[in-house]
Amino acid sequence: MSRANGAPRPRPGDPPITPELVEDHGLSPSEYELIVEIMGREPTFTELGVFSAMWSEHCGYKNSKRLLRLLPTTAPWVIQGPGENAGVIDIGGGWALAFKMESHNHPSAVEPYQGAATGVGGILRDVFTMGARPVATLNSLHFGDLEGARVRYLLAGVVRGVGDYGNCVGIPSMGGEVHFDRGYEENPIVNAMCLGIMRCDELIRGTAEGVGNTLMAVGARTGRDGIHGATFASEELSEGDDEASRPQVQVGDPYTEKLLLEASLELIASGEIVGIQDMGAAGLTSSGAEMAGRSGTGVEMDVARVPVRAEAMTPYEILLSESQERMLVVARAGREEAACQILEKWELEAATIGQVTDRGTFRVLEDGVPVAEIPALPLTEGCPAYERPGEESGEVRALRAQDISRYGELSGDDLRVAFLEVVGTPAVASKQWIYEQYDTTVRASSIERPGGSAGLIRIPGTDLGVAASTDCNGRHCYLDPRSGAAGAVVEAARNVACTGATPLAITNCLNFGSPLKAEIRHQFREAVLGIRDACAHLETPVTGGNVSFYNETDGKAVYPTPVIGMVGTIADVANVVGHSFRRPGDAILLLGHNRGELGGSEYLYALHGVVAGEPPRVDLEAERALTRCLPAMAARGVLGSAHDVATGGLAATLAECCLGRPRTGWPVGASLHLHDALPPAALLFGEDHGRVIVSASPADEAEVREIAARHGVPCTPIGTVGEERSSLRIHLRGESLELPLDLLADRYFGAIPRAMDDEP
Amino acid sequence: MRIAVITFPGSNCDQDCHRSVEAAGATAVPVWHREISLGGTDAVIVPGGFAHGDYLRPGAIARFSPIMTPVVEFARAGRLVVGICNGFQILCEAGLLPGALLRNRSLRFQSHDCALRVERSDTPFTSRYREGQVIRMPLAHADGNYYADRGALEELESEGRVLFRYSDAEGESTEEANPNGSLNRIAGIVNEGGNVLGLMPHPDRAIDLALGSQDGLPLFESLVDSVHQRTPAQMAAAEGRALAGTAR
């Protein structure tokens, strides 16, 4: 038997496998025993590294997959559910929409610019490796309080990173959310989402099919950056990690990404290849093993044939490098030349590194000498799944039980001052400073740009529109993860429905602390159950997502932050509804009920420094009716505007309805009468779910009320749109507020620029 | 009529320009940067994006792409060439337009709508506009701060070669309405021959009311009209002026 067919043996220089080395690789003693059982022998150092990456939380989902199985994932329009690079749904007219969201929290905490930039790069690759052309991105960013110098540095770096990457590749940013709360002081949450479109028959999957087909490494060369990034992402940070962790943060090159994007879509269309996958987390290891695992074949590759950019890289390093902008391509045997021609056109390097086998293994050679051979399926699917019991923290239970009713009573000038303060908190204030650094109009398809309810783009050459929104109120989730997570789903659905689109499906990014703690496990379980309930009720299945644990610094976890990315469609973009009031004299109506729920509100946090109380309840039946009612109204063309009520309550929504987007003409005033028997501050600042403020011409008002009644949605006339450049007047139980629009505009548009203008 | 739309590696507005040309009633012909001929097309558009990754500086590498040799010859022959955003930067680097686009005054990438005043309507690119008309379209760039030395700037102004100027909604070209620090609030200029246009904002993203504005469409329609109507004498005159400009 020749050397090449033998079993892998340790390379000269490999460290011996000791319990300490196993622990350093993030593997428990019992997991190591399982590895020995699977292998039938001790693994080599290289094999240990491969297992470590594939069985990390980031790739193996060991603390989450049992719970994630509870999520609803099917509907007639779902083409591809969880388990692929991205989820795919049928959006009609022969078009399919691929979409996915992913976290880049850890890298962004250490190096905000590159961390955020490579987060965008990764999510674009997840979409275009499905054969879809990326057409829009969104993000969800959660930072500490903006007063902190480090937070401002992180925000400036993240925004520049997101912008520089997406702008260069030429993908418009269609929306997102940005929150500020000290719960994220050390650990920002940086989640990026991408949407791509294709014809339904153009779908390609990340599989390595056809024994004898050729594996090619395409794109950037492999270096020593990001080795064990997947394992790094599965550990908590500690003080002083900034410097030590830098080599685990990858560096992005959006220009190469753009070339990869065009080359990949051309390769897929050419039929010369059978599969393609991003070398993302855990690089060559995960892309190779997952492609083999999905198709039930095997792969064999020789690391000596992988183009590298550093000297003397070991197989361990080449297999685990997370250098950016690399792809693994499976070309049809005999068609490698044709595939290479396409890659050459796009000035990309490609190297044949191996082939698809029928051995059922992930097999690695170094210059013909075997250095690793692992059964592919156990490697990708065999990671043990844990579901250890959780327990709610007593501290959170106490916060939730706290009596916050006294904060509801405010009157006179105090109420007016509070109104202006809420509108000017960074979480509520306009994010213009941020989204104007993102190209929002490239591809000439942006119908609703950032700054409204949800983003909405048109499929070129059609009337079909796709809306999307990312949402999560981490403070609500902290106080009650189940209702908070359900709240994120319904808020995202309301945002999509406000544009007139029908919500269809979600992706998610579940950002939590360490699952080794009972209270985090409790949060995670509750949040998953909240998403399950809400998605089942709204018939918006989960098509994929990402779990990010260990968002902790020195033992302090971020708020549980299950970010929801909701997508929906509207048949004709001519019926799209904007978020701001348009015509003086239009009637203003409230869909839903005011309940004055102040728990977990921005008002309590920003004005009283309090994070307490029961967060707003979620009535799933009411939300379902509301999100079906809005598209029906839009289709009839009877709405002047529609805007969701969320962070900052009615105060924030009414201010936004009056002010509209910047640079689009003068704001309009409004006069409102709110008769609810609720304490004034609770009425104005409560973040009760299930509410949307709409406006309609006097001629259309009756039809709006009729459609609402037909859907069982409460609909109350509450006021009238006023003149340009006037004021927002609100009359409530014995209180009257008059807020000049220029003062509101200054608070709303000025807050973030005033905080950030000294940042580069 | 066939209008070439050049694609460099890193171009990302080529499809938008393609659709704009078709919306104006002409046929768009995609031309890859490594080609050495414009294939008999009637006009050329150099679209926006990040050609060659904007490495070194925007347009600095693109000017060496093989296709730029025939583009420069085409322009010198008095034929019509339009550069939008990165295309404007490339035409400056290629020496077809004077001046340079520096980093925005804000030092940030800026992406928002802007208002422009059309300074002349008697040019091949603006015949479908009214002189003094205020138009609205998106801009999206990090390097759009137009700079030229005093002599070149005076020449541009005295020869009426500034076609688009940043203004407010009422058409007042104030410093407040200057988004990026451009000298004289310049958004778009033509060469000496009047046959090469460069502008930073994106008419290709404003061809349809559903997108918020269709104020960019007349630019493409003007271009198409001009190609139809352009006489050999006009082209020769433009060629003469372009060559004289080069000699200076």
Interface residues (C-beta under 8 A of the other chain):
Chain A: R160 G163 D164 N167 C168 V169 G170 D253 P254 Y255 T256 K258 L259 K345 W346 E347 Y435 E436 Q437 Y438 D439 T440 T441 V442 R443 A444 S445 S446 I447 R458 P460 V573 A574 P662 R663 T664 G665 P760
Chain B: P9 G10 N12 C13 Q15 D16 R19 S20 W32 G48 G49 F50 H52 G53 D54 Y55 L107 R108 F109 Q110 S111 H112 D113 P138 A140 A142 A169 H202 D204 R205 I207 D208 A210 L211
